[in-house]
Amino acid sequence: MEADDPNFVMIEPEPTEENTVNILIIGETGVGKSTFINAFANYLKFDNLEEAERLNPFVLIPCKFTVTDENYELREVEIGSDKNEHNKLGESSTQDPRPYMFTISNGEKFVRLIDTPGIGDTRGIDQDTVNCQKIIDYIEPLKVIHGIMFLLKPNSSKITVLFEFCLKQILSRLEKSASQNLMFIFTNTRGTCYRPGETLPCLRNLLEAISKRPPFVQIPLSKANIYCLDNEAFRYLAAVANGVLFTEREKQYFAESWEKSSEESWRMIIRIIGDEETKPIQPHQVEHTRSVNEARALINHLKQPMADITHLIQDKLRALQRQTELLNLDNLDIKDMMKNLVIPIIDIEVIELPQPVTVCTSGKCAKIYKVRDVDKWHYVQRCHNPCYLTNVPKEMIGAPDLVHCAAMDGSRTCKECSCDYSTHMHIYYESITVDKTIENDNVKKSITDKEELKRQKEQIISEMRKMMKELEDEHKAIIRHFAQFANFLQQNAITPYNDVYRQYIEFLIDRENSNGEAADKITIAYLKKCQEEYDEAMKLFENALNMKNQSVCNLTPELVQKSVNELFKLKHTGDKIKELYNSQILARKSENLNNGFQPIYSSRKDNKEIGLLGQIKNYFTRGNDKKGTESEEENSSYSVYNSRSNRRKNKASNRQKAPVKNFKADLKVMEQEAEQASRVLNAMSAMNKF
């Protein structure tokens, strides 16, 4: 009787970290991720196609497609509506990562399928990078990921650049232990007899190539983590729901497809959660991936600052050496000697930029200024200020994405300076080398004879030599730390990390060589020496890893942060490294805000809202949905239903009966709790003012 009372509602079971299986679904744009999710849910919900047709399919994600009816007329089939879906041809249909949930094991476990934006978006590689970052940002708050599914089509005779990019983009952001959670799902396999087809050998070659490069991660590829199914049975259900008719023979084909795909879906689930015969796979700890990506971001932010500081140290050493040689000259009179009793200080002045700026680096557009007879480049030609093109590699001359900058006006030539796009780059901050000196007027006034002058000269020379030694030590520390950073990323991501520091030093050498006869040979020699020292440091780390040196093998993200803090504390360059680093951080934050990109957080927050906030949220959600249909409620991103735990043991579809509560009584308690919470929040707000 209570269930018939309009004042009572059914309360769905709540997902928690302990009872929820998290599965990330990744694939190229157009591979059919959203359709797969719909089909997968139905395969686990219903025993057969006939039952699904009779009870109506679950539509977790709205979809729209065309079919040919019995009269060979095109019919548009559409189920559901969702702002998160975007149906422009070639663009990723799913705009943001989004979870879809259902229960298995008689309601004891939840499965959260995380739909993601497709890789290979026609809007360009910058959009793919944004989509990858959205995926990583989304899973960060989760505790574990149980499965990472890559969806593929079975009939690709060769791996496309697009697919390889898709795979490596994601793998480069995952900590290497996630390799054991990778699963490869082949869709549309009815035409290949539910087998991987020509794609499999290509995929195997790609994974073998990955295993041969540091950190030599072996990604499993066998029947245990390969699944072949077809989504056409769900499309059939959607078409039937829209009044499209099929022959009995066609229905038989769809029923066979359902049977095979359902078996594969259950094999997939059992591998993840296990059963009496199968041990579950170990879930990937998201904290490991989060830590690696935080370390990666930190290291990337240090790329240009560290290269700038390397250049600055060389300038400082050169100035100190020249000043030492000058003071050691025998032919200086007292007046000249007094004038040169100073310590030269070469420094960098930083000009922060609120948004990235596209500048031209060509000899025609850049200006050269001198600092103690050394040529310095200043990029005065701002071709697009600010530039809102996202995810262009910063401080990289000729980045391919710059061809899309508004300054290029759809061609390779800049409309502002008439130079080719390949001479341009994005900068986050400007740095100008300045010449300063340290001198002590009181000491100069106290000099009354040549002997005192000689003592002061020797003291200043001694101070400069000490400073040179300290700068050389700091230079070695910077090289050592950055080699350590690169080694950390190489050893912890599934695919190799691009060595940004070495790339930037190469750029500095190439830039100086571009001056031809006017190139500064001393600068080039110094930068090459930096490369050699850096390569030597990298070899030391690699040798230590080969010998299982625990001091290297146990390098953690926490130790990376500690190393960065040590760099910030360097006597002569630490403050400047920190200033340049902070300029990078502020500029990137500003870029993200101006471009409207905000990280999307996962449902872990929602899982915690099972107290007062969760009840209020559920109350208003249900209240607003009263005018909607039942199917609309089930189309939400958290559609929850129960399914059989094992189709071989239990062929019936059993819905778990949730506990029934008096909603009016609960609402009264909620109102009291809300009033109390409001008083607490007001009190906290008042305290914060002080």
Number of C-alpha atoms within 10 A of each C-alpha: 4 11 11 8 9 9 12 15 18 13 13 14 17 14 25 15 14 10 14 20 24 25 21 22 25 26 24 22 21 16 19 18 27 22 21 23 20 21 28 21 25 25 27 25 26 22 21 17 24 14 13 18 16 9 9 15 22 21 23 29 25 18 20 14 12 13 15 13 15 11 7 8 10 11 15 14 18 15 17 14 14 14 8 15 17 12 13 8 11 13 20 25 22 21 18 20 24 23 22 21 21 23 28 19 14 17 23 15 21 25 21 24 23 26 24 26 30 28 29 24 22 13 11 13 19 16 20 22 20 15 22 22 16 21 27 21 18 22 24 20 17 18 16 21 20 25 27 21 23 20 21 25 20 22 18 16 12 13 16 11 10 13 17 12 16 22 19 16 17 18 19 19 23 24 24 24 20 23 19 20 20 21 24 25 27 25 26 24 24 19 11 13 11 20 20 24 18 16 18 24 15 15 19 15 12 15 18 17 14 20 17 11 13 18 20 17 23 16 20 18 17 12 10 12 18 20 24 27 27 25 24 22 23 27 20 21 21 23 23 15 16 14 11 17 16 13 8 9 9 11 16 12 13 20 18 15 22 25 17 16 27 26 17 21 21 17 15 19 19 19 16 21 17 14 13 6 7 11 12 14 15 16 19 24 16 22 16 22 22 21 18 24 23 15 21 21 12 17 22 18 19 23 21 25 22 26 22 20 20 21 19 19 21 20 21 18 21 19 23 22 16 13 19 20 11 14 21 14 10 8 10 13 10 13 8 11 19 17 10 17 24 20 20 22 15 21 19 16 13 15 13 17 20 17 24 25 22 28 25 29 23 19 14 10 18 16 15 14 14 12 15 14 8 14 16 14 17 16 20 14 18 20 22 20 13 15 20 18 18 19 16 21 16 18 19 19 22 18 17 14 18 25 20 16 21 17 23 21 13 12 14 17 17 23 17 14 18 14 18 17 27 20 19 25 24 26 23 24 20 17 18 14 20 13 15 13 10 10 15 10 10 8 12 15 9 10 15 9 9 11 10 14 19 15 12 17 20 16 13 19 22 13 14 21 16 12 18 20 13 15 20 15 13 20 21 16 16 23 24 19 18 26 23 22 26 21 25 24 26 21 21 27 26 28 28 22 19 12 17 17 24 20 14 19 22 15 15 19 18 12 18 19 16 13 11 9 8 10 15 16 12 12 20 18 12 15 20 16 12 19 18 13 16 22 16 15 20 20 14 16 22 19 13 15 17 10 11 12 13 10 10 18 17 12 16 16 21 12 13 22 16 12 18 21 13 14 22 18 14 19 12 14 22 17 14 22 23 19 16 26 21 16 22 23 17 16 19 18 15 16 23 16 12 12 13 9 13 10 14 18 19 19 18 17 11 15 14 14 16 16 11 15 15 13 15 17 15 15 15 10 12 14 10 10 13 10 8 10 9 10 15 14 17 16 20 19 17 16 19 24 21 21 29 22 24 16 17 9 8 12 14 12 17 16 13 15 12 12 10 13 15 14 16 12 11 12 14 11 13 18 13 12 14 15 11 11 13 12 12 12 11 11 11 11 11 10 9 8 6 5
